[in-house]
Amino acid sequence: MADILITHGVVITVDPQRRIIEDGAIAIEKDRIVDIGTTADITARHGAPKVIDAAGKAVLPGLVDGHAHAGHGLIKTMGGGRSDLWYEACEKAYTVGSTPEFWRAEARLAALERLRFGVTTGVSLLGGGDTIMRTDEPDYGDAHCQGVVEVGTRSVVAIGPTRPPHPRTYARWTGMEKREFPVRFEDQIATCRTLIDRWHGTHGQRINIALLTPTLRREHLDEFSTELVEQAVAQTKEVRRLSREHGLVFTQDGHTTGSVAYAYELNLLGPDALLSHSTDLTEEEIRICGETGTCIAHNPSAIASILGRCPAPELIGAGATVCIGSDATAPDRSADMFRHMQQCMHYHRRFFRDPSVLAPGKVLEMCTINGAKALGLEKEIGSLEIGKKADVILVDLRRPHLYPANMPAFRVIYFANGNDVHTVLVNGRVVLENRTATQVDEDEILDNAQRETELMLERLDLRHLLDMPVTFWDVRATDQVRH
């Protein structure tokens, strides 16, 4: 006897055979898929106390977001499009302006957004940019993990030190009273070890820890003193040793021309390494990623992808694993992976001027099985197969933009959006049903997020960042391009 049957759906398995089963069904027992096939075959072999009728719906593996930032959910749009103001808000909030309650509120909001969009697994860097990590003490990471557990999704929480020099000033708040204190590299490593011990692999593997160090790019090597470069290199190598010691994913944010080759020189790369953005790589760097098995998180909707181009098709051709990240919920983008799949296709097709580049099934792989592989979880999630965790999403095809009811696999990738997700299961548990979260009160999460944001703005006197910028209606930039 199974616990749950999903019947009469168009099952897009993303299994090794890439089967698409019309009138398909899945049998789930506890947290695992125990059978998959046609509805006739599965219902003949299994009964279950709960049957989910997926008629008129596509059934897919839960989506995987390969790169995003914790904290950003309460800061998105601040500064009105000015990157300098946005980064100022991030740096202040994530070092001297946030409390554990802030991180729990943001984690629940971001996890709820992911859940509503069918993203069952996501990477969350515990901070902003590639260098401002809230790893001065463990309770901020604890609060993030607790928030995700409450909502019911999976999170790979990336933690690590800030870029030198150290110490860096952090602050704790008691009410509206602030106490500042210096934080050393050694303090941040101690925090990382504590969070690994407390959280990695817990809650049915719904919480995993990854380790992160700031990317060393050309501007850092040019601007830092020799002593500071040596310090940064030594710290990076220490974090990498720690990731290998514990078998954790090692990730870095913001790679671009030259930084991948330098990471290779430092022996940072390999199948357990996940490099985000990776724009304007040289042919040699593309080859390095393929030969080392290094994984790439391509963020097609990010500002970095406007300033440079991640050569995702070329990396795939070289044998690298490439997944898609939202880089969310940053100034101008959400956690809707359907949006990012569509953006990814158009982005590279425009570059090559070839509408056949990156087929729809390929970008779906990038958000499912490739994302799972990049996180070292491909044996557990990323496809609908017997023995894997039952992370399953149902996408409602009976919507005007997805009709008429033909070629459903194409329709899902080209036309669906996150709001078409109807039902979500994680670890065999229904955590979204009929577009409503089952484990949490959505209104309470929204109200709590608003309250914690208001408190952060008051602590830091940043309310001016919410003013409507004069550039909102500005057409001068367009005129300048035209002329």
N, C-alpha and C positions, 0 to 999 in steps of 0.2 A: 504494500500500500504506500503510494507516494503521499507527500504532504500537500503539494500543489500541482495542478495540471494547468498549463497554458495551451489552449486549443484554438484551431481554426484561424491561425495567423499566417502571414507571409513571413516565414522564418529565414532571416538573412544571417547565416551562421558565422561567416568569416572563418570557418574551419579550414584545414589544409586543402580540402577539395573545393572550397568556396561555394558550398551548396546553398541554393535558395530553394526552400521547400514551400510550395504552394499548399495551402490548407495544412500547415505544419503544426506540430505540437511539441511541448517540452514537459517532461516529468521531473519534479524537484523533490528531493528528500533531504530534510534538514537544510544544510547550506550548499548542497551540491546538485548539479544536473545528473540525473541517473538514466535518462533516456531521451531520445530526440528522433523525430521522424514525422510521418504523416499523422494527421489526427486519427484516422481510422486505425492505424497500427498502434499508436500510443494508448488510445482509450481501450483497445482490446487487451492490452497488457497491464494497464494500471488503472486503479481507481484512486480518488483523493477526496478528502473532506472539503477542499477548496478548489474550485475550477474557475479559471479566469478565461472568459470568452474573448478571444482576440480577433474575432471576425471584423474585417474592415480596418485592421491594424497591421503594421509591420512590427516584427519582433526582432530586436537586435541585441548584440552584447552592449552592456553599459559602456558609455563613451569615456575616454581617458583624456584628460587635459594635462599635457606634458610640462607646462610651465605657467605658473601664476604666483601671485604675491599675497600672503596674508597681510592684513592691515589695510590694504588698498580699498576694500569695500566701504570703509567709512570716510574715505578721502576723495573718491572719484569725483571728477569735474572741478575740484577746488582750484582756484587760480584762473578759471575761465579760459584754458587753453595755453596759458603761459607756463612753459616748462620750468622756468626758474622758480616761480611761485609754488608750483606743484611739488618740486623736489624739496623746497624749503619746508613745506607742510609735512612731507614724509619724514624728513630728517628730524625735525623737532618732535613730531608725534611719536616716532619710533624710538627715541632715546630719552627725552626729558618730559614728554607730554602724555604718555599712555599709562594705563593701569592694567592689571590682569583682567578686570571687568571689561575694558575696552577690547582686549584680544578675544575674550570669549564671545562678546557681542558680535564682533566682526566675523569670527569663525562660523558662528551660527548663521549669520546673514549670507555669507559667501557659500556655505554648504547648502543652504536652502535654495539659493540661486542655481547652483550646480544641479541639485536634485530636480528642480522644476524643469531644467533643460536636459535631463537624461545623462548628466555627467556623474558617473558613480565613483570614479577615481580621479583625483587631481593632485598635482604637485603644488605645494604652497611654501614659498620661501618666507621665513618668519621675519619679514622686513621688506624694505624698499630699495630699488636699485640693486646693485650687486654688492653693496658694502654696508648698509645700515641694518644690522641684525639685532633683534631684541633678545640677545643671549647673555645679558649681564647676570640674570638670575633665572632659575628654572620655572618660576611660577607663571611667566608669560607664555612659555611653550605649553605648560600644563593647561592653562586656560584655553589655548587654541585647541588642543587635542580633546579636551572635555566638551567643547562646543561642537566639534565635528561628530563625536560619539553620540551626542544627544540627537542630532539630526538624522544620523544613520548612514552617511556616505563614507567613502574611504578618503584618507589624506596621506600623502607622502610629504612629511614636514621636513623641509630643508633648513638646517641650522648650521651655524658656524661663526667664525670671528669676523670682525670688521677689518677693513684694510688698515695697516699701520699708517701713522705712528700710534702707539699706545702709551699711556692709558687714554681712553675716551671717556668723556663725561656722560653719565646717565643720571636719572633721577627717579625717585619713588615718591608717591603721593599718599598722604593721609588726609582725607577730605580735600581741602584746597591748600594744604601745606605741602611744600616741596622740599625734599632733601636730596641734594646732588652729591655724587660720589664718583671717584675714578674707577674705571674698569680696565683690567689688564687682559692681554691675550690669554694668559693662564686661567683667568676667571671664566672667560668664555668657553675655553676647552672643558673646564670642570662642569659648566652648565650643560654642554653637549653630552658629556659622559652620563650625567644624571638623567637627562631626557632619553637617551638611548636605553638605559637600564629600566626606566619606568614605562616606556611607551612602545618601543619597537616590537612589532609583530603581535601587538595586543588586540583585544576585541575582535577576534576572528580575522586577524590580519587586516583589520580596517584602519589601523594606525601603524604607519611605518616611518622610520626616521631616515633621512638622507643627510649627508654632510656636504657643506658648501664652503668654498673660499672665494674671495673676490678675484675676478679675472685680472691677470697682469697684461695690460695692453701697452702699445708703443708709447702712449703719452705718459704712462706711469714710469716706464723705464727711462724715458728722456727727462722727466721732471724730478724724479726721486734722486736723492743722494745715493752714492754707492752703498752706504751703510743701510739706508732704508730699503733699497732693492734687496740686499742680502737678507734683511729681516723678513721682508715679505715672502721671499723664496723659501726661507727656512720654515716659516709658519705654514705656508701652503703645503710643503712636503710633510709636515707633521700631521696636518688634517688628513692628507691623502693616506698616510700610514694608518691613521685611526679608522678611516673608511674601510680599508682592506682588512684590518684586524677584526672588524665586526661584520664584514660582508655587506656593507651598505653601499647604496648608490652614491657616487660622488658627482656633484653638479657645480657648474659655474655659469654665471649670467653675463651676457654681453660680449660674447666672442666676436671678433672681426679680423680683418686682414692681419696676419702675422701672429696673433695671439694663440692660434691653434698650433702653429709650428713651435712656438715657445713652450706651450704646455707639453708638447711631445718631447722636447728636449729635457723637460723636468720630470719625465716619466709619470705624467698624470693620466694618460689616456688608457683606454681599454673598453671592453664591453660593459663594464660597470660605471663608465663615465658618461654623463649627459651634459652636453654643452648647448646652452641656449643662444638663440639669434644666429650666430655664426654667419655673419654677412660678409660678402665680398671676399670669400676665401680664395686663395690661390689654387691653381691646379695641383700643386704639391700638397697643400693642406687637405684638399678633397681626397687625394690618394691616401694620405696618412689616416684620415678617418675611416676609409674603407678597409685598409690593411689592419688597423688596430681594432676594428669592430666598435669604434667609438660611436655613441648615439648622439643624435642632434634633435633638439627641440626647436622646430621652425615656428615662428610666431608671425604669420602673414599679415595680421591686422595691426601689428605694433608699429610705433614710430620708428623703431630701428629698421623695419622693413621698408620704410619710406626713404630713409637716409642711405640704405644699402640693400643689397639683395642676398638672401640666403639661397645658395644654389641647390635647392632641395632635389630637383630631378637629377642633377649631376651627382650629388651625394648618393642617392639611391642607386644610380647606375654604377657607382664605384663600390657598392656593397655595404654602405653604411645604413644603419637603422635610423630612419627619420620619423619622428612623431610630430604632431601639431600641438602647439600650446596657445592659450588665449592671451597670455601676458596680462590677464585681468586681475581684479576688476580695476584697471588703471584708468587714466583720464578719459579715454574715449572708446572703451571697448568692454564688452560683457563676457560672461562665461558661456555664451551660446556657441557650442562647437559646430553646429550646422552652419552658422554664419562664417566661421573660420575655415571650414572645409570649402565653402563656395568662394570665399576670398582667395584661398590658396590656389584653386584652379584658375581663376581669372588672372591672378597676379602673375603666374608663370606663363600662362598662355599669351598674355599681352607681351611679356618679355620676348618669347620665342616667335610671337605672331603665328601661333600654331594652335588651333582649337582642340587638337588631339592630345596635347601634353597633359599629364596627370589625369588619367581616367578617373571617373567617379569612384569606382571600386578601390582605386589606389588611395585616394584621400580618406575613404572610410577605413582602410587598413591603418592609415596613419593615426587615426583617432581611436582605434580599438587594439588590434593585436600588436601593432608596432609600438603603440604607447605602453602596452603591458610589457613588451620586451625591453623597452628603454628603462623601465622601472624594475626589471628583474622579476616580474610577476607573470610572465607569459604562460607558466605552467598552471596558474590559478585563475586568471581572468583574461579578457581580451577577445574571446570567441565563445560561441555556444557549442560546447563539446561535452560528452559524457565524462564525468569526473571533475570538471571544473566548477569553481564557485558559481553559484546561481546569481550572477549580476546581469539582469535582463531589463530591457526597456521596451515599452510598447508605444509606437508612434501612431497617432490617429490619422489614418489616410482619408477619412470621410470629411474632408475639409475643402472648401472651394478651390484653394490654390493647389490642391493635390489631386483634383479630379480632372478628367474621368479616371475610373479605376483600372488603369493599365500601366504596365512597366513600373511596378511599385518601387523596385530598387533604385531606378533612375529618379523617380519622383522624390524619394526620401532625401537623396543627396543634393539634387538640384533645387528643390522647391521648399522642403520642410524647414521649419525653424524650431527653436527650443520650446515654444509655446504649444507645439503639436504633441509633445510628450504627454501621454495619458497615464501610464502606470510605470512604476520603477520598483524592481526588486534588487536588494543588495544582501548578499550572503543568504539568499533564500527567503528573506523577509520582505514583505510588501511595505515600502517606506513612502511611496506616493501612489495614490489610487484616485482615479477620476480627477487628476490634476490637483489633488490636495494631499499635503504631507500627513502621514498617519501617526508620527511619533512626537510631533511638536505642535505648539500653537503658533501658527504663522504670524498672526497679529501681534502676539507677545514678542516674537523675535524682531519684527519691524519696529515696534515701539521702543524696545530695549536698545536697538541699534541707533535710533534717533537720539535717545537720551544720552548714550555714551559719546556720540559725536558732539552733541551740544556741550557736554562737560569738557571734552578735549579742546574745543574751540575756546571755551572760557579760560581754561588753564593757560593756554598759549597766546591768548588775545589775537586769534586768527580769523575772527568773524568777517573781516574785510575781504577774505578770499572767496566769500560767497556773493560778492557784489557782481551784478551783471556787467561784463566788460564792454567797453565801447566797441571792441572788435567783433562783437556778436553779429552785427549787421554790416560789418565792414566789407566793402567790395574793392578796396584799393589794391589789395594783393592780386586780385583777378585782373584789374586794369593794368598793373605793372607787368604781369605775364603777357597780357595781350600786346602791350606796346614794347 
